[in-house]
């Protein structure tokens, strides 16, 4: 299984099993093409509209959008990791919605729950800058 799929499965499992939580996965282009086996030369044939994130979740009564990322970068995170959801994240934050990135560092084997506002301020960050966002409940 690819790292990004494992990362998504980890987040989904956590929220679907945690008491007082709810999670819903948005179906995306990859899902549709996988279900229909609709790839040509490794590229999808069927496309869906852009989704705001991988999931919408509720934890302890708080609703938020959750995007899951994994990276092998040894230094930290870069803007390339966030390009796909950039516009949606900006719109959600503008209306005071909550948006979090659940980022798995393959390099240091750690999970981070980073608020969308932090990414808005500065997308390129070193792992040391994200220490306060480390979470140990995702394994």
N, C-alpha and C positions, 0 to 999 in steps of 0.2 A: 504494500500500500504506500502511496506517496505521502511525504511528510505533511503536506497541507490537508490531505484527507484525514490522516490520523489526528491532526490538530483539531479539525472540525468535529470529528467523532468524540474526542475527549471533552470538548466544551459542551457538546450536545448531551453526552452521558451525564456529566456533572449536573447540569441544570434540570434535566429530566428526572433525575433521581433525588435531587435535593428537596427536602420538605419545604413548602412555602415558595417554590419556584415553578416557573413555566417557561418553556422555550418552543419557538416555532421556526423551522428552517424555511427560508425562501427558496423556491426551486429556481435554478439558474440554467444558463445555456449548457454547461457541462452535464448537468443532471439529465436534461431532456435528450441530449445526443447520446448519452450513455444508455439510457433506457431504450431508445429506439435503434441503437447501434448505427448512428447516422454521422459517421466521420468519413472524410475523404482526405487521404494523405495526412492523417493525424489531426485534421482541422474540422471543427464542427460545421455541419451543413444547416442545421436549424438554429436560429437565434431567438432569444427572449429579450424583452426590454430589460434595461439595467435595473438592478435591485439596490436598495439602499445599504444593505449589509447581508451577511450570511444568515443572521438570525434576528428575531425580535424576542426579547426575554423579559421576564418579570422576576425580580428577586426581592423578597420581603416587601412587597407592595410597590416597588419602584420599577417602572417600565423603561427599557432602553434598547437601542439598536446595538448589536454585537457583531463585529467583523473579526474573523479569525485569520491570523497570518502566521507563517513560520518562515524563518530565515536562517541561513548558514553564515551570515555576515559575522566575522569575528570581532568587529569594532562596535557595531550597534545597528541602528535602523536608518534607512535612507528614504528619501521622498518617493523613490520608485515603488516602494512597498504600498504606498497609499494612493497612487494615481487613479486607480479604477473607481474608488468610492469618493474621491475628492469633492465632486460637485454635490452629491447627496449629503455627505457629512456636513458641508458648509450650510446647506439649506436647513438641515435638522437642527444644527446648533443655533442658527439665526433665530429660530422660533422657540428657543429654550428647551429643545429636546435633548435627551441624553444619548450619547454615542460613546461606545468603548471599543477599543481594539484589544483583543486577547492575542498576544504575540508570544510565540514559542521560539526561543533561541536554541537552535540545534547545537550551536557552538558551546554554550555554557549550560545547556539542559535545564533552562529556567523558563517559567511562564511569567508574563507581565500583563496586568490589566491597566491599560493606559487610556485615560480620558481623551475624547476627541479634541477637547480644547487645548490639550498639551501638544497634540500633533498640529493643530491650527497655528499655534505660536511658533513652532519650529519642528519641521518634519525630520530633520537629520539630527540624531542624538546618539551619544555613546551609551553603552550598557551601564556605565557608572552613573550616568545622569538619570537612569530609570530605576535605580535601586528602590525607591519608595513605592514603586508600582509592582514590585515582585509579589506574586501570590504562590502559596504552597499547596492550595487545595486542588489544583489541577495536576494530575499525574498521568 
